[in-house]
Amino acid sequence: MKHPRLLPLLLLPLALAGTARAEPKLDPKRIINESNSFLKEREPEMSEEEYALYQKVVTMLSTNPDFALKLLEAMMSDKEAPSPAFQFILGNAYYAVGQNDKSESYYRNAVNRYPTFLRAWVNLGILYYSSGKFAEAVPCFSKAVVLGDRDSATFGLLGYCLQKEGDLVSAEMAYMQALSGDPSNVDWKEGLLGICIDGKQLTRAESLAKNLIKEKPSDTRYWLTYANILLSEGRKLEATVILETAAGMGVANVEELTMLGDLYAEQNLVPEAAQIYSKVLTPAQEVGEKRLIRYAGVLISAGKLDDAQRVLGMAKPVEGRERVDFLQARADLLSAQRKWPEARRELDELLGLAPLEGRALISLGRAYAAEEDVPRATLAFESAYRIPGSAYVASLELANIELRNRHYSKTVEYLQKALSIERTDAVQDFLARVRTLVVKDG
């Protein structure tokens, strides 16, 4: 009996590790704390009284922000309008203690009164970024760049916020600027990788994925992303090697190992697929119905019918495509057990849900053929013959039936149909031998 065909490879969405894009690994508080030292001749000045207090609290802002804030607020009680520079320091202090509303207000007042206050624009952008307000952060970082900020972190954060807002072209340019100043920064490379994937720039994406693996070989997301890029280009063998390498290094998690199992199964490497699936698809884990059904198919192909029955017992699909695949797997198992009537019942239910399911029609035809009900087998194969996805196999099955009935001309017709779909040496040799029978019969 021929092994049942395995389900198509379950591709993950082509994205970074199948997960959401990770936020840049920056410390916003550190950036704001480091901004407490003023840039001479480029920013607003404090009054003498403000500067005297500033000198007292500047070191406290990073070590004891609550006490520093009390001193600053005491200063505020004596003045109606602090300078933009002092408002900036107040914004830093409120940010340090988590009072973002007040921090935003002071930063905003500082830039409104002194529009070229570069670091106030940066800190306002960081405040919005750290609060998830990416649309509000974009003009702040952009203004800082216009004012001359060339720090890679500013460009990188601008790129991240633009990316979150869907402006991928501008985000790409910002990430490129960030990398020109900090070429080893993994965050900006990861951001650029996501943009290349979204834009189907797979050659660039592949190069970035390889570079990220080199930079951080223990990060499983990059291995999975690289494998997905290769699969999207139809390079299954290379994707298999990448995942095998990750597994061999001990950095492959369940997701990577499951994809490796899928690739083995797709390439009919049944023992390898069974070994991988046995490790990762266990009752203790949250496993999707598709994975369980695929695992069962591998076990059936390997002749491990008891294990296949156990795995199918874990799957409980109730509707849709998964229900169809489940019924097909059940039919494959029953056919392997030579329980033909039970297999036909599963297939009848399946075809009631999906009448044009070519694979099910092939299985039904084989079940009838095993019971020597040739007319019904022929009818099932002829139905499959009219469906493009199953016409090749149906042609070969019908050719075998016609050969047994000594209808050699009809056998030739079906073999020619099969060869028009897929040319193989075995079928061509079969056709050549049948043609000699046609000559002799004539």
Protein Blocks (a to p, Z undefined) as FASTA:
>chain_A
ZZddddddddddddehhiacddddddfklmmmmmmpccehiaccddfklmmmmmmmmmmm
mmmmmlmmmmmmmmmmmpfbdcfklmmmmmmmmmmnopaklmmmmmmmmmmmmmmlmklm
mmmmmmmmmnopaklmmmmmmmmmmnopabfklmmmmmmmmmmnopaklmmmmmmmmmmm
mmmbmklmmmmmmmmmmnopaklmmmmmmmmmmmmmmlmklmmmmmmmmmmnopaklmmm
mmmmmmmnopacfklmmmmmmmmmmnopmklmmmmmmmmmcfkbccdfklmmmmmmmmmm
nopaklmmmmmmmpccfbhjllmmmmmmmmmmmmmnopaklmmmmmmmmmmmmmmlmklm
mmmmmmmmmnopaklmmmmmmmmmmpmklmmmmmmmmmmmmmmnopaklmmmmmmmmmmm
occfklmmmmmmmmmmmmmmZZ
